[in-house]
């Protein structure tokens, strides 16, 4: 196959620019700080008592679990009906509107904040399976590392820009605003940014053809049939299967570190909001370099070898995170996280796109990738929250993440050995 034209590639990458502001401006920076600020240490929700940071993590884990349950069948329906772009549009609208609804969340209405945050997270992660599944359709195998890195880089650049706007609002407090209103306006801006720039993607991405020309059954029946067909293919692909197992475990660590880092800095190191926001900006800027560097290194040494090296670095980062005591340590570690964060996400996506077979069932195949990631996030966030809740010490949660990285490393080495045997 040939790589699509520049207009299509840039249109695809623009979705990273559009939706990454939610993941990096909301879940990584402003919302966790805001959530801890407007809630008490112990909160009641659905008749149960929670540590506020644990409720935040439980909410995110629940959102990812719901999407993990729904996305395989939805992606199979998208393949059989050829309406992948419509599903991407639906989750974009759900996420952006729910994110905008956080504008109305304050200390008087905890349920609104929790529900809107959950729906926004579902919109963000639900759309990714359909977005990611376009990669093997628009990029030839030799271009997938580079184009995947372009998408992540666009996401980081866009996030930095909007984050700086939010940071300026918080610091300046224009028009006599109080401390809360600038943050609420930032939530609203994220929703508008996400929905607005996504229109470029919807306009430029090509329509997809259904893999079934004549439908003999309903959408759900054909969807399950498509899912079984893809599962049968995955089972007999030993390298892909081992890679997915490794990805499952190391993603538990990567995603949890990304989503819990701000809460850790706020609650354990007692860093001020401006320090945390500045740190996340550093992470994202360095992540751009990381994404492009890993793409270049993979061309020289191979994807699996580079991923193995990056996971080893992550193990060291977790141990350093357990030991760190000062703001300077946090800044140094954040720089290291940024360097490997962008690289491992970009390279993981393109590695899967390379290992999967040539097929029209791209959404169904990528649902396995995305469900693997979503379930890993559920387990990672739940474990992090549970250990925090149980021991009342978030450092223990950070230390536990090392176990996930070690298991992931073992499966990656196994995948590399199997790949070398095939050659």
Legacy VTK file of the C-alpha trace (Angstrom):
# vtk DataFile Version 3.0
C-alpha trace
ASCII
DATASET POLYDATA
POINTS 423 float
0.000 0.000 0.000
0.949 3.642 -0.402
0.891 6.285 2.296
-1.970 8.758 1.912
-1.397 12.340 0.856
-0.186 15.084 3.174
-3.693 16.527 3.603
-5.066 13.239 4.940
-2.036 12.597 7.184
-2.231 16.070 8.697
-5.986 15.708 9.119
-5.475 12.456 11.020
-2.744 13.964 13.206
-5.000 16.947 13.927
-7.231 14.695 16.029
-4.306 14.214 18.405
-4.059 18.022 18.521
-7.806 18.170 19.271
-8.328 15.488 21.920
-4.957 15.396 23.698
-5.833 18.633 25.468
-8.323 16.634 27.523
-5.845 13.982 28.593
-2.990 16.361 29.346
-4.676 19.606 30.387
-7.572 18.078 32.321
-6.584 14.667 33.688
-2.889 15.444 34.124
-2.961 19.022 35.351
-5.938 21.239 36.110
-8.707 18.839 37.084
-6.844 16.720 39.678
-5.537 19.896 41.374
-9.001 21.448 41.249
-10.712 18.247 42.449
-8.491 18.011 45.525
-8.957 21.726 46.210
-12.779 21.745 46.173
-13.312 18.433 48.016
-12.572 17.389 51.578
-9.943 14.759 52.430
-12.791 12.282 53.018
-15.835 12.484 50.747
-19.158 10.639 50.457
-20.348 9.350 47.106
-23.164 6.842 46.480
-23.399 6.296 50.214
-19.742 5.285 50.571
-16.756 7.081 52.101
-13.603 7.631 50.034
-10.288 9.432 50.271
-10.763 12.192 47.680
-7.704 11.186 45.628
-8.870 7.556 45.628
-12.368 8.565 44.395
-10.709 10.465 41.543
-8.736 7.375 40.519
-11.732 5.033 40.955
-13.832 7.282 38.706
-11.258 7.200 35.944
-10.852 3.427 36.271
-14.627 2.943 35.989
-14.750 5.033 32.798
-11.996 3.019 31.155
-13.658 -0.257 32.210
-16.969 0.709 30.593
-15.225 1.618 27.354
-13.175 -1.597 27.436
-16.411 -3.584 27.634
-18.146 -1.672 24.834
-15.387 -0.948 22.311
-14.802 -4.474 20.896
-18.364 -4.881 19.718
-18.630 -1.230 18.608
-15.430 -1.502 16.574
-16.649 -4.711 14.938
-19.908 -2.999 14.008
-17.873 -0.101 12.608
-15.944 -2.507 10.361
-19.012 -4.390 9.122
-21.052 -1.215 8.512
-18.221 1.065 7.362
-19.210 3.842 9.799
-15.992 4.212 11.765
-15.980 7.991 11.388
-19.484 8.230 12.886
-18.354 6.422 16.029
-15.348 8.724 16.277
-17.675 11.721 15.938
-20.061 10.376 18.631
-17.334 9.895 21.234
-15.876 13.296 20.399
-19.217 15.003 21.045
-19.770 13.003 24.252
-16.317 13.844 25.585
-16.160 17.494 24.628
-19.634 18.366 25.952
-19.022 16.479 29.214
-15.689 18.252 29.604
-17.410 21.601 29.087
-19.948 20.628 31.778
-17.100 20.602 34.318
-17.389 24.393 34.141
-20.364 24.046 36.538
-18.581 21.744 39.024
-17.690 23.195 42.420
-17.679 22.060 46.065
-21.490 22.107 46.222
-22.132 19.453 43.550
-19.697 16.544 43.777
-21.979 14.149 41.788
-21.936 16.497 38.792
-18.149 16.629 38.834
-17.742 12.860 39.134
-20.306 12.011 36.427
-19.107 14.671 33.963
-15.501 13.575 34.511
-16.435 9.940 33.902
-18.359 10.716 30.692
-15.590 12.994 29.414
-13.031 10.254 30.035
-15.252 7.756 28.212
-15.480 10.138 25.269
-11.722 10.559 25.177
-10.722 6.910 25.397
-13.750 5.618 23.435
-12.773 7.581 20.351
-9.160 6.457 20.356
-9.860 2.947 19.030
-11.451 4.404 15.885
-8.800 7.104 15.521
-5.905 4.672 15.966
-7.439 2.185 13.527
-6.985 4.699 10.694
-3.176 4.467 11.010
-2.722 1.195 9.026
-5.228 2.461 6.436
-3.440 5.733 5.666
0.239 4.806 6.243
2.478 2.202 4.644
4.318 -0.021 7.177
7.629 1.790 6.709
5.965 5.152 7.493
3.906 4.148 10.531
6.508 4.961 13.213
7.035 8.421 11.742
3.339 9.209 11.278
2.406 7.870 14.713
5.101 10.125 16.195
3.695 13.073 14.247
0.270 12.494 15.804
1.628 12.368 19.359
3.822 15.407 18.724
0.838 17.395 17.469
-1.039 16.373 20.592
1.719 17.537 22.902
2.145 20.864 21.076
-1.582 21.615 21.150
-1.798 20.669 24.802
1.072 22.965 25.743
-0.580 25.892 23.960
-3.929 25.475 25.686
-2.255 24.712 28.981
-0.350 27.992 28.788
-3.632 29.804 28.115
-5.171 28.155 31.180
-2.082 28.903 33.237
-2.267 32.574 32.204
-5.925 32.737 33.245
-5.105 31.226 36.648
-2.207 33.592 37.258
-3.759 36.826 35.936
-7.383 36.257 37.010
-8.758 38.798 34.491
-11.931 40.838 35.059
-11.695 40.414 38.828
-12.202 36.633 38.787
-11.849 34.593 41.965
-9.481 31.599 42.251
-12.020 29.083 40.919
-13.441 30.778 37.812
-10.219 30.700 35.656
-9.946 26.937 36.150
-13.615 26.426 35.279
-13.148 28.514 32.124
-10.181 26.294 31.215
-12.465 23.235 31.412
-14.869 24.969 29.022
-12.072 25.946 26.627
-10.834 22.349 26.479
-14.278 21.139 25.386
-14.530 23.830 22.704
-10.961 23.191 21.464
-11.564 19.429 21.274
-14.842 19.661 19.351
-13.701 22.511 17.128
-10.380 21.135 15.855
-11.831 17.630 15.460
-13.924 18.994 12.586
-10.741 19.207 10.500
-10.187 15.498 11.068
-13.773 14.621 10.173
-13.503 16.645 6.959
-10.216 15.111 5.782
-10.298 11.463 6.805
-11.602 9.204 4.036
-14.848 7.301 4.376
-14.371 3.621 5.170
-15.922 0.771 3.225
-17.786 -1.998 5.072
-16.003 -5.347 5.131
-19.359 -7.031 4.493
-21.095 -5.956 1.270
-24.332 -7.840 1.851
-25.687 -7.958 5.385
-27.367 -11.230 6.342
-27.857 -10.410 10.022
-28.181 -7.504 12.418
-25.345 -5.161 13.324
-24.650 -6.816 16.683
-24.696 -10.359 15.251
-22.312 -9.434 12.441
-20.204 -7.494 14.915
-19.705 -10.544 17.145
-18.914 -12.687 14.084
-16.246 -10.164 13.042
-14.829 -10.135 16.561
-14.479 -13.925 16.634
-12.716 -13.842 13.251
-10.163 -11.314 14.473
-9.609 -13.202 17.739
-8.891 -16.395 15.778
-6.200 -14.533 13.799
-4.572 -13.002 16.878
-4.296 -16.416 18.565
-2.045 -17.802 15.837
0.302 -14.784 15.678
2.881 -15.506 18.410
4.865 -12.246 18.169
1.770 -10.067 18.179
0.273 -12.063 21.032
3.387 -11.702 23.187
3.677 -8.008 22.373
0.075 -7.424 23.496
0.764 -9.193 26.789
3.819 -7.060 27.393
1.915 -3.931 26.359
-0.855 -4.840 28.807
1.499 -4.874 31.782
3.782 -1.961 31.009
0.763 0.192 30.104
-0.514 -0.322 33.653
2.549 1.534 34.818
2.849 4.154 32.054
-0.747 5.335 32.113
-0.997 5.320 35.896
2.163 7.414 36.271
0.831 9.923 33.742
-2.577 10.213 35.361
-1.505 10.166 39.013
1.688 12.250 38.864
-0.033 15.566 39.556
-1.964 14.189 42.517
1.288 12.725 43.869
3.085 16.065 43.566
0.209 17.912 45.213
-0.568 15.515 48.028
2.799 13.954 48.872
5.297 16.711 48.011
2.860 19.572 48.670
3.820 21.435 45.507
1.899 24.558 44.580
-0.452 24.573 41.599
1.832 26.791 39.495
4.761 24.421 40.148
2.689 21.428 39.036
1.430 23.141 35.891
4.967 24.222 34.957
6.146 20.659 35.482
3.511 19.232 33.150
4.481 21.761 30.472
8.074 20.509 30.780
6.878 16.902 30.444
4.946 17.624 27.259
7.703 19.622 25.578
10.253 16.893 26.297
7.720 14.254 25.147
7.778 15.730 21.634
11.526 15.044 21.486
10.948 11.587 22.940
8.350 10.609 20.340
10.551 11.608 17.391
13.712 10.111 18.935
12.081 6.733 19.508
10.771 6.699 15.938
14.307 7.235 14.633
15.856 4.681 16.989
13.273 2.054 16.015
14.342 2.394 12.391
17.928 1.619 13.402
17.513 -1.003 16.152
13.975 -2.338 15.693
10.774 -1.553 17.564
10.887 -4.295 20.180
14.511 -3.606 21.173
13.788 0.081 21.682
10.637 -0.699 23.684
12.628 -3.047 25.943
15.165 -0.311 26.640
12.426 2.228 27.386
10.630 -0.117 29.822
13.909 -0.596 31.704
14.118 3.195 32.032
10.560 3.235 33.372
11.508 0.750 36.102
14.264 3.111 37.217
11.844 6.053 37.159
9.400 4.235 39.470
12.126 3.479 41.988
13.314 7.096 41.868
9.694 8.233 42.315
9.386 6.160 45.466
12.541 7.770 46.888
12.106 11.411 45.817
11.659 14.033 48.527
11.989 17.534 47.046
10.524 19.699 44.296
13.868 19.545 42.453
13.673 15.731 42.422
10.136 16.022 41.036
11.274 18.331 38.205
14.177 16.063 37.268
11.984 12.978 37.298
9.304 14.776 35.286
11.879 15.492 32.566
12.776 11.798 32.441
9.091 10.825 32.346
8.472 13.202 29.447
11.322 11.747 27.424
10.080 8.150 27.699
6.340 8.926 27.851
6.002 10.261 24.319
8.293 7.593 22.919
6.625 4.569 24.459
3.104 5.644 23.510
3.962 6.507 19.919
6.147 3.444 19.383
3.628 1.061 20.984
0.905 2.196 18.568
3.081 1.913 15.475
4.561 -1.435 16.594
1.085 -2.921 16.824
0.183 -1.465 13.410
3.299 -3.143 11.970
2.701 -6.508 13.622
-0.981 -6.827 12.697
-1.753 -8.474 9.326
-2.902 -6.612 6.243
-6.658 -6.461 6.760
-9.801 -4.412 6.244
-10.837 -5.121 9.849
-8.690 -2.293 11.183
-11.146 -1.100 13.834
-11.683 -4.643 15.110
-7.951 -5.318 15.248
-7.223 -2.022 16.975
-9.988 -2.726 19.475
-7.730 -5.489 20.838
-4.960 -2.950 21.241
-7.223 -0.378 22.851
-9.052 -2.845 25.095
-5.673 -4.138 26.250
-4.685 -0.573 27.104
-8.022 0.279 28.761
-8.030 -2.822 30.960
-4.429 -2.136 31.947
-5.433 1.397 32.968
-8.357 0.036 34.999
-6.099 -2.352 36.906
-3.295 0.189 37.246
-5.520 3.015 38.505
-7.515 0.709 40.776
-4.335 -0.747 42.271
-2.870 2.723 42.756
-6.078 3.965 44.418
-6.539 0.826 46.541
-2.987 0.871 47.917
-3.309 4.610 48.593
-6.635 4.039 50.366
-5.328 1.028 52.305
-1.958 2.384 53.453
-2.678 6.119 53.264
0.743 6.435 51.603
0.909 7.082 47.864
4.607 6.172 47.763
3.650 2.524 48.210
1.422 2.799 45.136
4.357 4.110 43.074
6.584 1.255 44.215
3.938 -1.306 43.223
4.026 -0.036 39.620
7.532 -1.485 39.227
6.023 -4.978 39.284
3.878 -4.204 36.237
6.869 -2.905 34.287
8.978 -5.968 35.133
6.277 -8.368 33.891
5.840 -6.292 30.738
9.595 -6.396 30.154
9.606 -10.194 30.343
6.874 -10.475 27.685
8.622 -7.992 25.382
11.827 -10.011 25.575
9.780 -13.128 24.785
8.247 -11.385 21.745
11.706 -10.356 20.500
13.054 -13.889 20.883
10.075 -15.314 18.989
10.521 -12.704 16.254
14.208 -13.644 15.886
13.288 -17.334 15.678
10.898 -16.636 12.779
13.716 -14.941 10.880
LINES 1 424
423 0 1 2 3 4 5 6 7 8 9 10 11 12 13 14 15 16 17 18 19 20 21 22 23 24 25 26 27 28 29 30 31 32 33 34 35 36 37 38 39 40 41 42 43 44 45 46 47 48 49 50 51 52 53 54 55 56 57 58 59 60 61 62 63 64 65 66 67 68 69 70 71 72 73 74 75 76 77 78 79 80 81 82 83 84 85 86 87 88 89 90 91 92 93 94 95 96 97 98 99 100 101 102 103 104 105 106 107 108 109 110 111 112 113 114 115 116 117 118 119 120 121 122 123 124 125 126 127 128 129 130 131 132 133 134 135 136 137 138 139 140 141 142 143 144 145 146 147 148 149 150 151 152 153 154 155 156 157 158 159 160 161 162 163 164 165 166 167 168 169 170 171 172 173 174 175 176 177 178 179 180 181 182 183 184 185 186 187 188 189 190 191 192 193 194 195 196 197 198 199 200 201 202 203 204 205 206 207 208 209 210 211 212 213 214 215 216 217 218 219 220 221 222 223 224 225 226 227 228 229 230 231 232 233 234 235 236 237 238 239 240 241 242 243 244 245 246 247 248 249 250 251 252 253 254 255 256 257 258 259 260 261 262 263 264 265 266 267 268 269 270 271 272 273 274 275 276 277 278 279 280 281 282 283 284 285 286 287 288 289 290 291 292 293 294 295 296 297 298 299 300 301 302 303 304 305 306 307 308 309 310 311 312 313 314 315 316 317 318 319 320 321 322 323 324 325 326 327 328 329 330 331 332 333 334 335 336 337 338 339 340 341 342 343 344 345 346 347 348 349 350 351 352 353 354 355 356 357 358 359 360 361 362 363 364 365 366 367 368 369 370 371 372 373 374 375 376 377 378 379 380 381 382 383 384 385 386 387 388 389 390 391 392 393 394 395 396 397 398 399 400 401 402 403 404 405 406 407 408 409 410 411 412 413 414 415 416 417 418 419 420 421 422
